[in-house]
Amino acid sequence: MNSNPPATSKRFPPEFVPAGHESTCGDVDESQDVEQYDGSLGVTKDFVAANQSAVGQIQWNDNLSTIYQKPGNVAGVRWCSGTLISEELYMSAGHCFDSADDPFGWQVPKTNGTNKPIEPKEIAKNMHINFNYQKDVNGSLRPQTSFAILELLEHRLGDLDYAIVKLDGKPGKTFGVTPIAKADALINDMLCIIGHPLGLPKKLEAGPCSDFDGTRIGYNTLDTQGGNSGSGILGKDGTIVGVHTQGGCNSIGFNSGDRISSLIEASPIIKQIVGG
């Protein structure tokens, strides 16, 4: 465990969009900082206060150039979002650990002596999770606490865009654990996404569940940005009803993620947690 921010604290440049396009669903991104939330987005201040702590941010380690001959350009970059689902397990999007270089210019390290990108399991071990990376009620940054990723346990099982990693130090003892729903949300249920859009300090957005399509859950008024990928989609009771993976308000009309019923079916870990 490291209670100090990494020496390098890069975040997404404004033009960056990670795998799975992110989008706002109107003229303006309506997301708000979690501790400065005014209660206007469809969930209460108490809801946000009760559910924000277990949300953390994935960040690449700073030392890639000391390990790899071709380290790429991601060292220190603030990457995706995710949520603690046990004291040591953290769930995010699968594409956050993919090997392929993305079309927006980010290059992951190459296996030494080759031009082959390192595999997802190795990518995960070159990352850590930041908790408490957020602004307080006065707008000042809180000191973040970082935990190393020890292992990538599940990645894209069932062709779903999710991942589960094991963290060092059991951060759930400090930051809490978000329960997983046993069933999908209902159409028009209020959903909330808490994460790190554009690598920024923790924010939230909320909006109703608009549709389901196969394994997907959609929300057509809930804004997301690059960096929100992997955020838990919280249902009206604060349980995780999906994992945010894809923006689409500017193309298909809604942002979306993988719905919890499909994740339960695909993931042995999630199935065990919910008692299925």
SEGUNU-766920 format. One record per residue (C-alpha): residue number from 0; residue in three letters; x, y, z. Coordinates in steps of 0.02 Angstrom, whole numbers, plus 50000, padded with zeros to 5 digits. Layout:
<pts>
pt k->NUM r->ALA c1->X c2->Y c3->Z
...
</pts>
This chain:
<pts>
pt k->0 r->MET c1->50000 c2->50000 c3->50000
pt k->1 r->ASN c1->50062 c2->50174 c3->49957
pt k->2 r->SER c1->49976 c2->50324 c3->50037
pt k->3 r->ASN c1->50065 c2->50449 c3->49925
pt k->4 r->PRO c1->50021 c2->50495 c3->49745
pt k->5 r->PRO c1->50140 c2->50427 c3->49613
pt k->6 r->ALA c1->50276 c2->50547 c3->49560
pt k->7 r->THR c1->50198 c2->50559 c3->49386
pt k->8 r->SER c1->50015 c2->50604 c3->49385
pt k->9 r->LYS c1->49966 c2->50613 c3->49203
pt k->10 r->ARG c1->49784 c2->50608 c3->49153
pt k->11 r->PHE c1->49693 c2->50592 c3->48988
pt k->12 r->PRO c1->49718 c2->50735 c3->48867
pt k->13 r->PRO c1->49549 c2->50811 c3->48822
pt k->14 r->GLU c1->49544 c2->50724 c3->48653
pt k->15 r->PHE c1->49576 c2->50550 c3->48724
pt k->16 r->VAL c1->49438 c2->50421 c3->48713
pt k->17 r->PRO c1->49482 c2->50245 c3->48771
pt k->18 r->ALA c1->49424 c2->50085 c3->48688
pt k->19 r->GLY c1->49235 c2->50095 c3->48687
pt k->20 r->HIS c1->49189 c2->50274 c3->48643
pt k->21 r->GLU c1->49125 c2->50382 c3->48785
pt k->22 r->SER c1->48999 c2->50520 c3->48760
pt k->23 r->THR c1->48889 c2->50652 c3->48836
pt k->24 r->CYS c1->48703 c2->50632 c3->48806
pt k->25 r->GLY c1->48663 c2->50817 c3->48786
pt k->26 r->ASP c1->48746 c2->50983 c3->48754
pt k->27 r->VAL c1->48840 c2->50986 c3->48920
pt k->28 r->ASP c1->48924 c2->50855 c3->49031
pt k->29 r->GLU c1->48821 c2->50865 c3->49190
pt k->30 r->SER c1->48935 c2->50762 c3->49303
pt k->31 r->GLN c1->48980 c2->50834 c3->49474
pt k->32 r->ASP c1->49118 c2->50805 c3->49600
pt k->33 r->VAL c1->49060 c2->50680 c3->49730
pt k->34 r->GLU c1->49089 c2->50788 c3->49884
pt k->35 r->GLN c1->49018 c2->50945 c3->49803
pt k->36 r->TYR c1->48862 c2->50861 c3->49734
pt k->37 r->ASP c1->48706 c2->50969 c3->49748
pt k->38 r->GLY c1->48576 c2->50830 c3->49737
pt k->39 r->SER c1->48509 c2->50883 c3->49568
pt k->40 r->LEU c1->48551 c2->50733 c3->49458
pt k->41 r->GLY c1->48418 c2->50610 c3->49516
pt k->42 r->VAL c1->48502 c2->50527 c3->49666
pt k->43 r->THR c1->48517 c2->50599 c3->49840
pt k->44 r->LYS c1->48672 c2->50671 c3->49923
pt k->45 r->ASP c1->48659 c2->50531 c3->50051
pt k->46 r->PHE c1->48659 c2->50401 c3->49912
pt k->47 r->VAL c1->48821 c2->50471 c3->49840
pt k->48 r->ALA c1->48903 c2->50488 c3->50010
pt k->49 r->ALA c1->48861 c2->50307 c3->50051
pt k->50 r->ASN c1->48923 c2->50234 c3->49886
pt k->51 r->GLN c1->49071 c2->50336 c3->49824
pt k->52 r->SER c1->49209 c2->50273 c3->49940
pt k->53 r->ALA c1->49231 c2->50100 c3->49861
pt k->54 r->VAL c1->49261 c2->50176 c3->49688
pt k->55 r->GLY c1->49443 c2->50184 c3->49635
pt k->56 r->GLN c1->49546 c2->50237 c3->49485
pt k->57 r->ILE c1->49665 c2->50129 c3->49385
pt k->58 r->GLN c1->49834 c2->50208 c3->49351
pt k->59 r->TRP c1->49987 c2->50141 c3->49261
pt k->60 r->ASN c1->50145 c2->50130 c3->49368
pt k->61 r->ASP c1->50283 c2->50257 c3->49336
pt k->62 r->ASN c1->50428 c2->50135 c3->49318
pt k->63 r->LEU c1->50392 c2->50055 c3->49149
pt k->64 r->SER c1->50553 c2->50120 c3->49071
pt k->65 r->THR c1->50655 c2->50027 c3->49203
pt k->66 r->ILE c1->50570 c2->49862 c3->49158
pt k->67 r->TYR c1->50542 c2->49867 c3->48970
pt k->68 r->GLN c1->50655 c2->49910 c3->48823
pt k->69 r->LYS c1->50500 c2->49977 c3->48735
pt k->70 r->PRO c1->50392 c2->50046 c3->48877
pt k->71 r->GLY c1->50262 c2->50131 c3->48767
pt k->72 r->ASN c1->50190 c2->50298 c3->48821
pt k->73 r->VAL c1->50072 c2->50253 c3->48963
pt k->74 r->ALA c1->50185 c2->50268 c3->49116
pt k->75 r->GLY c1->50094 c2->50361 c3->49254
pt k->76 r->VAL c1->49936 c2->50385 c3->49151
pt k->77 r->ARG c1->49771 c2->50386 c3->49245
pt k->78 r->TRP c1->49670 c2->50254 c3->49152
pt k->79 r->CYS c1->49499 c2->50183 c3->49200
pt k->80 r->SER c1->49378 c2->50169 c3->49346
pt k->81 r->GLY c1->49310 c2->50024 c3->49448
pt k->82 r->THR c1->49235 c2->49967 c3->49612
pt k->83 r->LEU c1->49281 c2->49858 c3->49759
pt k->84 r->ILE c1->49171 c2->49703 c3->49766
pt k->85 r->SER c1->49261 c2->49624 c3->49914
pt k->86 r->GLU c1->49400 c2->49676 c3->50032
pt k->87 r->GLU c1->49530 c2->49632 c3->49900
pt k->88 r->LEU c1->49435 c2->49614 c3->49734
pt k->89 r->TYR c1->49405 c2->49758 c3->49614
pt k->90 r->MET c1->49295 c2->49751 c3->49459
pt k->91 r->SER c1->49320 c2->49857 c3->49304
pt k->92 r->ALA c1->49307 c2->49847 c3->49114
pt k->93 r->GLY c1->49401 c2->49714 c3->49018
pt k->94 r->HIS c1->49467 c2->49835 c3->48888
pt k->95 r->CYS c1->49562 c2->49927 c3->49024
pt k->96 r->PHE c1->49683 c2->49779 c3->49025
pt k->97 r->ASP c1->49687 c2->49739 c3->48840
pt k->98 r->SER c1->49855 c2->49716 c3->48753
pt k->99 r->ALA c1->49819 c2->49800 c3->48587
pt k->100 r->ASP c1->49876 c2->49978 c3->48560
pt k->101 r->ASP c1->49723 c2->50089 c3->48541
pt k->102 r->PRO c1->49685 c2->50198 c3->48390
pt k->103 r->PHE c1->49707 c2->50359 c3->48490
pt k->104 r->GLY c1->49895 c2->50341 c3->48510
pt k->105 r->TRP c1->49919 c2->50251 c3->48676
pt k->106 r->GLN c1->50050 c2->50113 c3->48667
pt k->107 r->VAL c1->50071 c2->49981 c3->48802
pt k->108 r->PRO c1->50243 c2->49909 c3->48840
pt k->109 r->LYS c1->50316 c2->49776 c3->48724
pt k->110 r->THR c1->50386 c2->49611 c3->48783
pt k->111 r->ASN c1->50574 c2->49634 c3->48792
pt k->112 r->GLY c1->50662 c2->49583 c3->48631
pt k->113 r->THR c1->50500 c2->49589 c3->48530
pt k->114 r->ASN c1->50369 c2->49706 c3->48460
pt k->115 r->LYS c1->50231 c2->49606 c3->48545
pt k->116 r->PRO c1->50126 c2->49700 c3->48674
pt k->117 r->ILE c1->50130 c2->49625 c3->48847
pt k->118 r->GLU c1->49981 c2->49515 c3->48893
pt k->119 r->PRO c1->49833 c2->49573 c3->49001
pt k->120 r->LYS c1->49895 c2->49481 c3->49156
pt k->121 r->GLU c1->50061 c2->49573 c3->49144
pt k->122 r->ILE c1->49975 c2->49738 c3->49106
pt k->123 r->ALA c1->49876 c2->49722 c3->49268
pt k->124 r->LYS c1->50034 c2->49697 c3->49371
pt k->125 r->ASN c1->50102 c2->49860 c3->49303
pt k->126 r->MET c1->49955 c2->49957 c3->49373
pt k->127 r->HIS c1->49887 c2->50012 c3->49541
pt k->128 r->ILE c1->49720 c2->50075 c3->49605
pt k->129 r->ASN c1->49699 c2->50248 c3->49683
pt k->130 r->PHE c1->49563 c2->50276 c3->49812
pt k->131 r->ASN c1->49508 c2->50443 c3->49882
pt k->132 r->TYR c1->49567 c2->50536 c3->49727
pt k->133 r->GLN c1->49434 c2->50671 c3->49743
pt k->134 r->LYS c1->49403 c2->50850 c3->49795
pt k->135 r->ASP c1->49335 c2->50894 c3->49966
pt k->136 r->VAL c1->49189 c2->51012 c3->49993
pt k->137 r->ASN c1->49307 c2->51161 c3->49976
pt k->138 r->GLY c1->49378 c2->51101 c3->49810
pt k->139 r->SER c1->49546 c2->51044 c3->49878
pt k->140 r->LEU c1->49616 c2->50875 c3->49827
pt k->141 r->ARG c1->49617 c2->50743 c3->49961
pt k->142 r->PRO c1->49773 c2->50635 c3->49982
pt k->143 r->GLN c1->49747 c2->50476 c3->49882
pt k->144 r->THR c1->49792 c2->50302 c3->49939
pt k->145 r->SER c1->49860 c2->50177 c3->49813
pt k->146 r->PHE c1->49857 c2->49987 c3->49812
pt k->147 r->ALA c1->49956 c2->49874 c3->49694
pt k->148 r->ILE c1->49866 c2->49753 c3->49580
pt k->149 r->LEU c1->49928 c2->49579 c3->49622
pt k->150 r->GLU c1->49838 c2->49476 c3->49490
pt k->151 r->LEU c1->49712 c2->49483 c3->49349
pt k->152 r->LEU c1->49589 c2->49347 c3->49399
pt k->153 r->GLU c1->49455 c2->49360 c3->49265
pt k->154 r->HIS c1->49460 c2->49450 c3->49097
pt k->155 r->ARG c1->49323 c2->49454 c3->48964
pt k->156 r->LEU c1->49245 c2->49286 c3->49008
pt k->157 r->GLY c1->49089 c2->49251 c3->48906
pt k->158 r->ASP c1->49143 c2->49386 c3->48781
pt k->159 r->LEU c1->49092 c2->49519 c3->48908
pt k->160 r->ASP c1->49194 c2->49676 c3->48931
pt k->161 r->TYR c1->49237 c2->49658 c3->49116
pt k->162 r->ALA c1->49385 c2->49613 c3->49225
pt k->163 r->ILE c1->49416 c2->49570 c3->49407
pt k->164 r->VAL c1->49585 c2->49598 c3->49489
pt k->165 r->LYS c1->49654 c2->49557 c3->49661
pt k->166 r->LEU c1->49732 c2->49701 c3->49758
pt k->167 r->ASP c1->49867 c2->49707 c3->49890
pt k->168 r->GLY c1->49823 c2->49766 c3->50065
pt k->169 r->LYS c1->49635 c2->49731 c3->50068
pt k->170 r->PRO c1->49577 c2->49910 c3->50036
pt k->171 r->GLY c1->49395 c2->49860 c3->50065
pt k->172 r->LYS c1->49432 c2->49864 c3->50252
pt k->173 r->THR c1->49460 c2->50051 c3->50236
pt k->174 r->PHE c1->49354 c2->50105 c3->50088
pt k->175 r->GLY c1->49210 c2->49982 c3->50098
pt k->176 r->VAL c1->49134 c2->49859 c3->49975
pt k->177 r->THR c1->48991 c2->49885 c3->49854
pt k->178 r->PRO c1->48864 c2->49742 c3->49850
pt k->179 r->ILE c1->48820 c2->49659 c3->49685
pt k->180 r->ALA c1->48638 c2->49648 c3->49633
pt k->181 r->LYS c1->48564 c2->49476 c3->49604
pt k->182 r->ALA c1->48452 c2->49536 c3->49462
pt k->183 r->ASP c1->48448 c2->49670 c3->49329
pt k->184 r->ALA c1->48381 c2->49844 c3->49356
pt k->185 r->LEU c1->48210 c2->49886 c3->49283
pt k->186 r->ILE c1->48174 c2->50007 c3->49142
pt k->187 r->ASN c1->48163 c2->50184 c3->49213
pt k->188 r->ASP c1->48255 c2->50137 c3->49373
pt k->189 r->MET c1->48375 c2->50276 c3->49419
pt k->190 r->LEU c1->48557 c2->50228 c3->49387
pt k->191 r->CYS c1->48714 c2->50312 c3->49451
pt k->192 r->ILE c1->48892 c2->50301 c3->49386
pt k->193 r->ILE c1->49033 c2->50358 c3->49499
pt k->194 r->GLY c1->49207 c2->50363 c3->49423
pt k->195 r->HIS c1->49348 c2->50465 c3->49351
pt k->196 r->PRO c1->49301 c2->50541 c3->49183
pt k->197 r->LEU c1->49453 c2->50601 c3->49085
pt k->198 r->GLY c1->49561 c2->50543 c3->49231
pt k->199 r->LEU c1->49492 c2->50682 c3->49341
pt k->200 r->PRO c1->49454 c2->50674 c3->49527
pt k->201 r->LYS c1->49301 c2->50569 c3->49567
pt k->202 r->LYS c1->49135 c2->50624 c3->49494
pt k->203 r->LEU c1->48958 c2->50558 c3->49475
pt k->204 r->GLU c1->48819 c2->50562 c3->49348
pt k->205 r->ALA c1->48645 c2->50486 c3->49356
pt k->206 r->GLY c1->48500 c2->50447 c3->49242
pt k->207 r->PRO c1->48365 c2->50316 c3->49212
pt k->208 r->CYS c1->48390 c2->50144 c3->49137
pt k->209 r->SER c1->48325 c2->50163 c3->48959
pt k->210 r->ASP c1->48339 c2->49992 c3->48879
pt k->211 r->PHE c1->48416 c2->49818 c3->48873
pt k->212 r->ASP c1->48492 c2->49739 c3->48719
pt k->213 r->GLY c1->48561 c2->49563 c3->48739
pt k->214 r->THR c1->48697 c2->49573 c3->48871
pt k->215 r->ARG c1->48691 c2->49763 c3->48875
pt k->216 r->ILE c1->48607 c2->49889 c3->48990
pt k->217 r->GLY c1->48578 c2->50061 c3->48914
pt k->218 r->TYR c1->48555 c2->50237 c3->48982
pt k->219 r->ASN c1->48519 c2->50378 c3->48861
pt k->220 r->THR c1->48533 c2->50532 c3->48972
pt k->221 r->LEU c1->48682 c2->50482 c3->49081
pt k->222 r->ASP c1->48844 c2->50565 c3->49027
pt k->223 r->THR c1->49011 c2->50473 c3->49025
pt k->224 r->GLN c1->49185 c2->50518 c3->48968
pt k->225 r->GLY c1->49348 c2->50426 c3->48935
pt k->226 r->GLY c1->49406 c2->50363 c3->49105
pt k->227 r->ASN c1->49231 c2->50312 c3->49161
pt k->228 r->SER c1->49258 c2->50142 c3->49081
pt k->229 r->GLY c1->49243 c2->50007 c3->49214
pt k->230 r->SER c1->49136 c2->50109 c3->49333
pt k->231 r->GLY c1->49005 c2->50008 c3->49424
pt k->232 r->ILE c1->48829 c2->50050 c3->49368
pt k->233 r->LEU c1->48735 c2->50074 c3->49531
pt k->234 r->GLY c1->48551 c2->50034 c3->49545
pt k->235 r->LYS c1->48426 c2->50128 c3->49651
pt k->236 r->ASP c1->48475 c2->50027 c3->49806
pt k->237 r->GLY c1->48662 c2->50058 c3->49782
pt k->238 r->THR c1->48702 c2->49883 c3->49718
pt k->239 r->ILE c1->48802 c2->49854 c3->49559
pt k->240 r->VAL c1->48684 c2->49816 c3->49414
pt k->241 r->GLY c1->48817 c2->49821 c3->49278
pt k->242 r->VAL c1->48989 c2->49882 c3->49225
pt k->243 r->HIS c1->49001 c2->50036 c3->49114
pt k->244 r->THR c1->49097 c2->49998 c3->48954
pt k->245 r->GLN c1->49033 c2->50096 c3->48805
pt k->246 r->GLY c1->48982 c2->50270 c3->48753
pt k->247 r->GLY c1->48859 c2->50293 c3->48612
pt k->248 r->CYS c1->48746 c2->50442 c3->48636
pt k->249 r->ASN c1->48829 c2->50523 c3->48486
pt k->250 r->SER c1->48805 c2->50370 c3->48376
pt k->251 r->ILE c1->48679 c2->50238 c3->48432
pt k->252 r->GLY c1->48583 c2->50350 c3->48551
pt k->253 r->PHE c1->48635 c2->50285 c3->48721
pt k->254 r->ASN c1->48783 c2->50244 c3->48833
pt k->255 r->SER c1->48791 c2->50066 c3->48896
pt k->256 r->GLY c1->48876 c2->49930 c3->48995
pt k->257 r->ASP c1->48867 c2->49744 c3->49029
pt k->258 r->ARG c1->48711 c2->49700 c3->49130
pt k->259 r->ILE c1->48729 c2->49608 c3->49295
pt k->260 r->SER c1->48628 c2->49454 c3->49245
pt k->261 r->SER c1->48751 c2->49420 c3->49104
pt k->262 r->LEU c1->48901 c2->49452 c3->49217
pt k->263 r->ILE c1->48834 c2->49331 c3->49348
pt k->264 r->GLU c1->48814 c2->49198 c3->49214
pt k->265 r->ALA c1->48990 c2->49222 c3->49145
pt k->266 r->SER c1->49093 c2->49254 c3->49302
pt k->267 r->PRO c1->49128 c2->49118 c3->49431
pt k->268 r->ILE c1->49186 c2->49252 c3->49555
pt k->269 r->ILE c1->49029 c2->49358 c3->49539
pt k->270 r->LYS c1->48919 c2->49204 c3->49546
pt k->271 r->GLN c1->49003 c2->49153 c3->49708
pt k->272 r->ILE c1->48986 c2->49326 c3->49784
pt k->273 r->VAL c1->48799 c2->49337 c3->49749
pt k->274 r->GLY c1->48772 c2->49157 c3->49804
pt k->275 r->GLY c1->48716 c2->49095 c3->49635
</pts>
